[in-house]
Amino acid sequence: MVQETTSHRTMRRQVLLFLSVLCLSSVLGQVSYSIPEEMTKASVVGNIAHDLGLDLKRLKSGKARVYTGSSVEYIGLNKERGVLLIQERIDREALCGETTPCALHFQLILENPMELFRVTVEITDINDNTPTFTNAEKRFEISESAVIGSKFILEKAIDSDIGMNGLQRYSLSPTDNFVLKLENEADGSKKVEMVLQKPLDREKQEFISLLLTAVDGGEPQMSGTMQIFVNVLDANDNAPTFAKRLYRAKILENSPKGTNVATVSASDKDIGQNKDVSYVISTSKRVLSELFKIDSKTGEIILVGEIDYEKAKTYQMDIEAVDSGGLSDSTKVIVDVIDINDNNPQINIVSKSDSISEDSPPNTVIAMLSVNDPDSENNGEVECNIDGNIPFKIQTTLNGFYTLVTEVALDREIASHYNITVTCSDEGVPSLSSSVTLTLQISDVNDNAPVFERSSYEAYIVENNTPGLSIFTVKARDADWNQNARVSYILEDSSVNGVPVSSYVSVSADSGVIHAVRSFDYEQIKDFQFRVKVQDGGSPPLSSNVTVKIMIQDQNDNPPQVLYPVQTGGSLVAEMVPRSADVGYLVTKVVAVDVDSGQNAWLSYKLQKATDRALFEVGLQNGEIRTIRQVTDKDAVKQRLTVIVEDNGQPSRSATVIVNVAVADSFPEVLSEFTDFPHDKEYNDNLTFYLVLALAVVSFLFITCLVVIISVKIYRWRQSRIMYHSNLPVIPYYPPRYSDTLGTGTLPHVYNYEVCRTTDSRKSDCKFGRAGSQNVLIMDPSSTGTMQRIQSEKSILDEPDSPLEVRKL
């Protein structure tokens, strides 16, 4: 009942201590637990999700895991319940030895975003180890002359437990001749000595048997025993004595075997064999016997094992000096191990990302590293750096933990991936270092609009092209990658002369090839422009546009057009040249145009045929027809010239015009000659059709006129009858432009001559008019109509059915 109460109180204290530590840890961002050793597997350590204020969903989404940095994971995480569980048997003595307090330190790692929580689990001791002696028995040979108060060193008991569960006391029985004496030492242990309290008498008792018992303070209490046998000898009344009660020595770790650690010395005042002293190392700790050996004669302590500062920083051993009479003394030797820089920093990747987006903000965590150097002081101080000039930096978080973060905004178009080498160096001499390389891919975002290769485009296409002809190609590039860099070309809506531009050209969405939708005519449109938009495949898509100008190149597809002289279908136009004309006399000028452009519109004039080639010439560039000699009476009145107008295209095109020239000084001479001019073939071919049509029209007009005349006659007859019987005065009528000039008679300002003749009688009704210095003769050789005076050249050219015109220049 008393044991249960004590255990309950102990557990209560542990719980209160745990709660205090937990509250303090929460403030510091850490969690601490306390558990006893030897708990069964799957036992619950604590609800870490609740203690850290984390949701179970966060544990799953963050891929929560326990990182210990060692090969053995004693404690694991159950993400479904959010609790820590025992995974391996925990033996405090095997884990920490004599170190107190004993604790497991590990980290809880979360990702997306990365978070790290430090967890400490203190392992409390239970009384699971019995105090034991290395040797089950100890034998002494003591002279009967040993004085009272003589001390005999006993072996210490070993109890791996600590605190109350560790070794608490010794007891010796029986206590007839000897009593037990305990003496505290510098390392906290107790020196066990057996002190003679009653003189020995070999004659009474030659052998004495004693029992040394070591008891711990655990519940339940446990103990161990060692049998002591004393063989009583004859007198040796002086015990050896060490020169120092404490020896200190230093040795470098990794020193070779056989290195002299220290030398102890003891003296004995006896003489003879009783003066001989031998040295031994107390075997209370097995590790000491594996590392050190002492020369029993000289007291020289020699290194026989491998010393590692990282395993133990100091060693303490008890050295005994025993004379031949069995008397002994002891001293303590403390060996300090000096650290050397023999360990490279150890780099472990706790967590890392294989890729990040290029639009990640600065200070985005890429990886979390754990760096440890087992060396001490400067040899264990570590500094980590990133090799090369790259946009990353390394930061220290908790002790021994580093985070690798972005320093500035990244740009995949500058670098699509990085090989990040982290080098950690200690401050030892010489310095040791370790490196680790991380490969980080930069994922693309659509942050670059497509860009055309040129700021604007100009292209040429020859008119009369085939629809669907490829004109040229626009090209744009996008610095992004994959889908974000896939571009498509779009023709923006616009119009050309009120017509949608899509009816002129089209753009291939994939290749950017611009095709002509229709056949172009330079004479209708010489150039036009439109805009092409390029758009990438990102989300949202980015775009840009460019202006494209298409210029139509002229092709020689139009022959020259003769504007003057005008060619009429049914009448002839003749230029009149007086017989007194000199050399170089300007007869007329052939005027022609070509709607093409450039050299395709350069015209040249040539005389193709002529009635008399020796009389006329045509200007090659200006089309002027001039006489090249003096006109004589022998020259024919009627001259027919065929002028060809030719452009400069390839191949060239041409047009011909017939110029009729009348070589005469008077109109009657011209009329008598030009009545025999043949009609054009086209006019003769259509003559029959026109005659039939004229006959029908004349018949209709005749009937109409007959009806009108009869009606007018009847009307006038009735009017005359009315006027004959009326008293109205008679007013004389004068024709227009009639005037009296000085009483000499009447003469209009514009006078007309009328000549009438029948067909083929060369006598016809004619009207002659003079205006200025020009004489114009208009006649129709195939009819008996009346010729009328035309006042201007423009009215003559615009009259489609006008008869022959003769102009005197």
Solvent accessible surface area in square Angstrom, and as a share of the most:
residue,aa,sasa,rsa
1,M,184,0.82
2,V,121,0.69
3,Q,100,0.44
4,E,120,0.54
5,T,57,0.33
6,T,60,0.35
7,S,58,0.38
8,H,115,0.51
9,R,145,0.53
10,T,50,0.29
11,M,119,0.53
12,R,149,0.54
13,R,146,0.53
14,Q,66,0.29
15,V,73,0.42
16,L,104,0.52
17,L,105,0.52
18,F,45,0.19
19,L,83,0.41
20,S,68,0.44
21,V,55,0.32
22,L,29,0.14
23,C,86,0.52
24,L,113,0.56
25,S,8,0.05
26,S,63,0.41
27,V,125,0.72
28,L,118,0.59
29,G,43,0.42
30,Q,50,0.22
31,V,1,0.01
32,S,12,0.08
33,Y,7,0.03
34,S,35,0.22
35,I,9,0.05
36,P,58,0.36
37,E,3,0.02
38,E,52,0.23
39,M,47,0.21
40,T,104,0.61
41,K,127,0.54
42,A,70,0.55
43,S,25,0.16
44,V,70,0.40
45,V,17,0.10
46,G,12,0.11
47,N,67,0.34
48,I,0,0.00
49,A,5,0.04
50,H,144,0.64
51,D,43,0.22
52,L,34,0.17
53,G,66,0.64
54,L,32,0.16
55,D,86,0.45
56,L,69,0.34
57,K,155,0.66
58,R,46,0.17
59,L,0,0.00
60,K,100,0.43
61,S,73,0.47
62,G,0,0.00
63,K,123,0.52
64,A,4,0.03
65,R,84,0.30
66,V,17,0.10
67,Y,35,0.13
68,T,37,0.22
69,G,48,0.46
70,S,74,0.48
71,S,114,0.74
72,V,66,0.38
73,E,71,0.32
74,Y,50,0.19
75,I,3,0.01
76,G,4,0.04
77,L,36,0.18
78,N,38,0.20
79,K,76,0.32
80,E,119,0.53
81,R,131,0.48
82,G,0,0.00
83,V,11,0.06
84,L,0,0.00
85,L,31,0.15
86,I,3,0.02
87,Q,78,0.35
88,E,73,0.33
89,R,141,0.51
90,I,2,0.01
91,D,31,0.16
92,R,0,0.00
93,E,23,0.10
94,A,87,0.67
95,L,60,0.30
96,C,29,0.17
97,G,31,0.30
98,E,137,0.62
99,T,85,0.50
100,T,77,0.45
101,P,101,0.64
102,C,3,0.02
103,A,28,0.22
104,L,26,0.13
105,H,103,0.46
106,F,5,0.02
107,Q,11,0.05
108,L,0,0.00
109,I,0,0.00
110,L,0,0.00
111,E,32,0.14
112,N,114,0.58
113,P,97,0.61
114,M,33,0.15
115,E,60,0.27
116,L,37,0.18
117,F,37,0.15
118,R,58,0.21
119,V,0,0.00
120,T,25,0.14
121,V,0,0.00
122,E,51,0.23
123,I,3,0.02
124,T,22,0.13
125,D,21,0.11
126,I,61,0.31
127,N,22,0.11
128,D,55,0.29
129,N,40,0.21
130,T,50,0.29
131,P,0,0.00
132,T,73,0.43
133,F,24,0.10
134,T,71,0.41
135,N,69,0.35
136,A,84,0.65
137,E,78,0.35
138,K,54,0.23
139,R,157,0.57
140,F,20,0.08
141,E,87,0.39
142,I,0,0.00
143,S,0,0.00
144,E,47,0.21
145,S,38,0.24
146,A,4,0.03
147,V,88,0.51
148,I,103,0.52
149,G,41,0.39
150,S,17,0.11
151,K,84,0.36
152,F,0,0.00
153,I,18,0.09
154,L,4,0.02
155,E,17,0.08
156,K,31,0.13
157,A,9,0.07
158,I,70,0.35
159,D,20,0.11
160,S,53,0.34
161,D,7,0.04
162,I,45,0.23
163,G,60,0.58
164,M,137,0.61
165,N,26,0.13
166,G,4,0.04
167,L,53,0.26
168,Q,70,0.31
169,R,119,0.44
170,Y,19,0.07
171,S,45,0.29
172,L,13,0.07
173,S,58,0.37
174,P,65,0.41
175,T,68,0.40
176,D,97,0.50
177,N,20,0.10
178,F,0,0.00
179,V,49,0.28
180,L,42,0.21
181,K,93,0.39
182,L,69,0.34
183,E,77,0.35
184,N,114,0.58
185,E,35,0.16
186,A,89,0.69
187,D,62,0.32
188,G,65,0.62
189,S,37,0.24
190,K,78,0.33
191,K,22,0.09
192,V,1,0.01
193,E,2,0.01
194,M,0,0.00
195,V,21,0.12
196,L,1,0.00
197,Q,76,0.34
198,K,111,0.47
199,P,78,0.49
200,L,12,0.06
201,D,54,0.28
202,R,84,0.31
203,E,120,0.54
204,K,175,0.74
205,Q,84,0.37
206,E,77,0.35
207,F,132,0.55
208,I,12,0.06
209,S,56,0.36
210,L,4,0.02
211,L,65,0.32
212,L,0,0.00
213,T,26,0.15
214,A,0,0.00
215,V,12,0.07
216,D,0,0.00
217,G,20,0.19
218,G,3,0.03
219,E,90,0.40
220,P,90,0.57
221,Q,105,0.47
222,M,60,0.27
223,S,55,0.35
224,G,12,0.11
225,T,73,0.42
226,M,1,0.01
227,Q,58,0.26
228,I,0,0.00
229,F,60,0.25
230,V,1,0.01
231,N,38,0.19
232,V,2,0.01
233,L,51,0.25
234,D,93,0.48
235,A,58,0.45
236,N,4,0.02
237,D,77,0.40
238,N,52,0.27
239,A,45,0.35
240,P,2,0.01
241,T,77,0.45
242,F,8,0.03
243,A,85,0.66
244,K,114,0.48
245,R,135,0.49
246,L,74,0.37
247,Y,23,0.09
248,R,149,0.55
249,A,13,0.10
250,K,146,0.62
251,I,9,0.05
252,L,91,0.45
253,E,2,0.01
254,N,80,0.41
255,S,18,0.11
256,P,100,0.63
257,K,132,0.56
258,G,52,0.50
259,T,41,0.24
260,N,81,0.42
261,V,14,0.08
262,A,18,0.14
263,T,72,0.42
264,V,1,0.00
265,S,63,0.41
266,A,16,0.12
267,S,76,0.49
268,D,7,0.04
269,K,176,0.75
270,D,13,0.07
271,I,144,0.73
272,G,56,0.53
273,Q,142,0.63
274,N,49,0.25
275,K,109,0.46
276,D,91,0.47
277,V,27,0.16
278,S,41,0.26
279,Y,13,0.05
280,V,70,0.40
281,I,24,0.12
282,S,19,0.12
283,T,63,0.37
284,S,14,0.09
285,K,85,0.36
286,R,190,0.69
287,V,69,0.40
288,L,7,0.03
289,S,60,0.39
290,E,105,0.47
291,L,16,0.08
292,F,4,0.02
293,K,114,0.48
294,I,20,0.10
295,D,54,0.28
296,S,46,0.30
297,K,158,0.67
298,T,79,0.46
299,G,0,0.00
300,E,51,0.23
301,I,0,0.00
302,I,41,0.21
303,L,0,0.00
304,V,51,0.29
305,G,8,0.08
306,E,142,0.64
307,I,1,0.01
308,D,42,0.22
309,Y,27,0.10
310,E,52,0.23
311,K,172,0.73
312,A,29,0.22
313,K,121,0.51
314,T,64,0.37
315,Y,21,0.08
316,Q,50,0.22
317,M,2,0.01
318,D,24,0.12
319,I,0,0.00
320,E,21,0.09
321,A,0,0.00
322,V,42,0.24
323,D,6,0.03
324,S,60,0.39
325,G,5,0.05
326,G,13,0.12
327,L,6,0.03
328,S,13,0.08
329,D,22,0.11
330,S,5,0.03
331,T,7,0.04
332,K,18,0.08
333,V,0,0.00
334,I,10,0.05
335,V,0,0.00
336,D,35,0.18
337,V,8,0.04
338,I,71,0.36
339,D,21,0.11
340,I,60,0.31
341,N,24,0.12
342,D,54,0.28
343,N,35,0.18
344,N,70,0.36
345,P,2,0.01
346,Q,90,0.40
347,I,30,0.15
348,N,58,0.30
349,I,66,0.33
350,V,6,0.03
351,S,5,0.03
352,K,88,0.37
353,S,35,0.23
354,D,94,0.49
355,S,60,0.39
356,I,18,0.09
357,S,36,0.23
358,E,4,0.02
359,D,96,0.50
360,S,16,0.10
361,P,91,0.57
362,P,66,0.42
363,N,87,0.45
364,T,35,0.21
365,V,49,0.28
366,I,3,0.01
367,A,0,0.00
368,M,9,0.04
369,L,0,0.00
370,S,15,0.10
371,V,10,0.05
372,N,82,0.42
373,D,13,0.07
374,P,45,0.28
375,D,11,0.05
376,S,24,0.16
377,E,150,0.67
378,N,94,0.48
379,N,29,0.15
380,G,20,0.19
381,E,91,0.41
382,V,33,0.19
383,E,102,0.46
384,C,9,0.05
385,N,81,0.41
386,I,31,0.16
387,D,69,0.36
388,G,65,0.63
389,N,158,0.81
390,I,40,0.20
391,P,30,0.19
392,F,9,0.04
393,K,66,0.28
394,I,35,0.18
395,Q,72,0.32
396,T,91,0.53
397,T,73,0.43
398,L,57,0.29
399,N,130,0.67
400,G,23,0.22
401,F,12,0.05
402,Y,25,0.09
403,T,10,0.06
404,L,0,0.00
405,V,4,0.02
406,T,1,0.00
407,E,85,0.38
408,V,77,0.44
409,A,71,0.55
410,L,13,0.07
411,D,49,0.25
412,R,29,0.11
413,E,50,0.22
414,I,143,0.73
415,A,25,0.19
416,S,51,0.33
417,H,89,0.40
418,Y,28,0.11
419,N,91,0.47
420,I,0,0.00
421,T,33,0.19
422,V,0,0.00
423,T,29,0.17
424,C,0,0.00
425,S,37,0.24
426,D,5,0.03
427,E,97,0.43
428,G,6,0.06
429,V,142,0.82
430,P,106,0.67
431,S,64,0.41
432,L,46,0.23
433,S,53,0.34
434,S,27,0.17
435,S,71,0.46
436,V,30,0.17
437,T,79,0.46
438,L,9,0.04
439,T,67,0.39
440,L,1,0.01
441,Q,87,0.39
442,I,8,0.04
443,S,51,0.33
444,D,26,0.13
445,V,39,0.22
446,N,27,0.14
447,D,74,0.38
448,N,44,0.22
449,A,41,0.32
450,P,0,0.00
451,V,100,0.57
452,F,18,0.08
453,E,97,0.43
454,R,135,0.49
455,S,110,0.71
456,S,55,0.36
457,Y,10,0.04
458,E,95,0.43
459,A,8,0.06
460,Y,123,0.47
461,I,10,0.05
462,V,67,0.38
463,E,2,0.01
464,N,70,0.36
465,N,14,0.07
466,T,96,0.56
467,P,81,0.51
468,G,48,0.47
469,L,82,0.41
470,S,58,0.37
471,I,27,0.14
472,F,42,0.17
473,T,53,0.31
474,V,0,0.00
475,K,95,0.40
476,A,9,0.07
477,R,172,0.63
478,D,19,0.10
479,A,59,0.46
480,D,8,0.04
481,W,150,0.53
482,N,77,0.39
483,Q,87,0.39
484,N,25,0.13
485,A,29,0.23
486,R,149,0.54
487,V,36,0.21
488,S,38,0.25
489,Y,8,0.03
490,I,72,0.37
491,L,32,0.16
492,E,45,0.20
493,D,147,0.76
494,S,53,0.34
495,S,74,0.48
496,V,14,0.08
497,N,124,0.63
498,G,70,0.67
499,V,50,0.28
500,P,78,0.49
501,V,2,0.01
502,S,69,0.44
503,S,34,0.22
504,Y,11,0.04
505,V,0,0.00
506,S,45,0.29
507,V,25,0.14
508,S,37,0.24
509,A,51,0.39
510,D,126,0.65
511,S,44,0.28
512,G,0,0.00
513,V,31,0.18
514,I,0,0.00
515,H,59,0.26
516,A,0,0.00
517,V,64,0.37
518,R,91,0.33
519,S,55,0.35
520,F,3,0.01
521,D,42,0.22
522,Y,28,0.11
523,E,49,0.22
524,Q,149,0.66
525,I,20,0.10
526,K,108,0.46
527,D,67,0.35
528,F,10,0.04
529,Q,108,0.48
530,F,5,0.02
531,R,101,0.37
532,V,0,0.00
533,K,56,0.24
534,V,0,0.00
535,Q,53,0.23
536,D,5,0.03
537,G,28,0.27
538,G,8,0.08
539,S,104,0.67
540,P,105,0.66
541,P,71,0.44
542,L,55,0.27
543,S,51,0.33
544,S,36,0.23
545,N,66,0.34
546,V,4,0.02
547,T,36,0.21
548,V,0,0.00
549,K,67,0.28
550,I,0,0.00
551,M,38,0.17
552,I,7,0.03
553,Q,80,0.36
554,D,28,0.14
555,Q,77,0.34
556,N,13,0.06
557,D,39,0.20
558,N,33,0.17
559,P,59,0.37
560,P,5,0.03
561,Q,92,0.41
562,V,39,0.23
563,L,93,0.46
564,Y,32,0.12
565,P,7,0.04
566,V,49,0.28
567,Q,100,0.45
568,T,27,0.16
569,G,53,0.51
570,G,40,0.38
571,S,14,0.09
572,L,29,0.15
573,V,33,0.19
574,A,1,0.01
575,E,7,0.03
576,M,2,0.01
577,V,0,0.00
578,P,20,0.13
579,R,39,0.14
580,S,85,0.55
581,A,4,0.03
582,D,94,0.49
583,V,96,0.55
584,G,30,0.29
585,Y,47,0.18
586,L,71,0.35
587,V,1,0.00
588,T,9,0.05
589,K,87,0.37
590,V,1,0.00
591,V,57,0.33
592,A,11,0.08
593,V,62,0.36
594,D,16,0.08
595,V,70,0.40
596,D,8,0.04
597,S,34,0.22
598,G,48,0.46
599,Q,89,0.40
600,N,18,0.09
601,A,31,0.24
602,W,160,0.56
603,L,27,0.13
604,S,25,0.16
605,Y,15,0.06
606,K,98,0.42
607,L,30,0.15
608,Q,80,0.35
609,K,132,0.56
610,A,24,0.19
611,T,80,0.47
612,D,38,0.20
613,R,132,0.48
614,A,58,0.45
615,L,0,0.00
616,F,2,0.01
617,E,88,0.40
618,V,21,0.12
619,G,23,0.22
620,L,94,0.47
621,Q,133,0.59
622,N,69,0.35
623,G,0,0.00
624,E,36,0.16
625,I,0,0.00
626,R,83,0.30
627,T,1,0.01
628,I,64,0.33
629,R,70,0.25
630,Q,79,0.35
631,V,6,0.03
632,T,59,0.34
633,D,118,0.61
634,K,194,0.82
635,D,14,0.07
636,A,53,0.41
637,V,16,0.09
638,K,67,0.29
639,Q,3,0.01
640,R,93,0.34
641,L,0,0.00
642,T,18,0.11
643,V,0,0.00
644,I,35,0.18
645,V,0,0.00
646,E,46,0.21
647,D,7,0.04
648,N,65,0.33
649,G,1,0.01
650,Q,153,0.68
651,P,112,0.70
652,S,52,0.34
653,R,104,0.38
654,S,51,0.33
655,A,24,0.18
656,T,75,0.44
657,V,2,0.01
658,I,57,0.29
659,V,2,0.01
660,N,9,0.05
661,V,0,0.00
662,A,0,0.00
663,V,0,0.00
664,A,0,0.00
665,D,76,0.39
666,S,52,0.33
667,F,25,0.10
668,P,92,0.58
669,E,59,0.26
670,V,0,0.00
671,L,29,0.14
672,S,39,0.25
673,E,64,0.28
674,F,1,0.00
675,T,36,0.21
676,D,89,0.46
677,F,18,0.07
678,P,97,0.61
679,H,68,0.30
680,D,59,0.30
681,K,157,0.67
682,E,124,0.56
683,Y,50,0.19
684,N,69,0.35
685,D,90,0.46
686,N,55,0.28
687,L,66,0.33
688,T,95,0.55
689,F,130,0.54
690,Y,105,0.40
691,L,107,0.53
692,V,98,0.57
693,L,90,0.45
694,A,46,0.36
695,L,123,0.61
696,A,60,0.47
697,V,71,0.41
698,V,88,0.51
699,S,52,0.33
700,F,140,0.58
701,L,88,0.44
702,F,132,0.55
703,I,109,0.55
704,T,55,0.32
705,C,65,0.39
706,L,82,0.41
707,V,89,0.51
708,V,78,0.45
709,I,93,0.47
710,I,89,0.45
711,S,61,0.39
712,V,57,0.33
713,K,126,0.53
714,I,98,0.50
715,Y,135,0.51
716,R,158,0.58
717,W,160,0.56
718,R,150,0.55
719,Q,68,0.30
720,S,58,0.37
721,R,119,0.44
722,I,105,0.53
723,M,117,0.52
724,Y,166,0.63
725,H,131,0.58
726,S,42,0.27
727,N,157,0.81
728,L,127,0.63
729,P,111,0.70
730,V,136,0.78
731,I,147,0.75
732,P,94,0.59
733,Y,180,0.68
734,Y,139,0.53
735,P,72,0.45
736,P,110,0.69
737,R,157,0.57
738,Y,97,0.37
739,S,46,0.30
740,D,105,0.54
741,T,73,0.43
742,L,171,0.85
743,G,63,0.61
744,T,117,0.68
745,G,37,0.36
746,T,57,0.33
747,L,126,0.63
748,P,53,0.34
749,H,162,0.72
750,V,62,0.35
751,Y,87,0.33
752,N,88,0.45
753,Y,124,0.47
754,E,120,0.54
755,V,65,0.37
756,C,83,0.50
757,R,42,0.15
758,T,95,0.55
759,T,78,0.45
760,D,131,0.68
761,S,47,0.31
762,R,153,0.56
763,K,139,0.59
764,S,11,0.07
765,D,37,0.19
766,C,10,0.06
767,K,60,0.25
768,F,41,0.17
769,G,7,0.07
770,R,142,0.52
771,A,44,0.34
772,G,86,0.82
773,S,107,0.69
774,Q,88,0.39
775,N,21,0.11
776,V,26,0.15
777,L,2,0.01
778,I,10,0.05
779,M,10,0.04
780,D,58,0.30
781,P,32,0.20
782,S,59,0.38
783,S,47,0.30
784,T,76,0.44
785,G,44,0.43
786,T,67,0.39
787,M,11,0.05
788,Q,118,0.52
789,R,53,0.19
790,I,37,0.19
791,Q,123,0.54
792,S,55,0.35
793,E,81,0.37
794,K,147,0.62
795,S,47,0.30
796,I,12,0.06
797,L,60,0.30
798,D,91,0.47
799,E,83,0.37
800,P,100,0.63
801,D,127,0.66
802,S,7,0.05
803,P,33,0.21
804,L,2,0.01
805,E,8,0.04
806,V,0,0.00
807,R,24,0.09
808,K,66,0.28
809,L,95,0.47
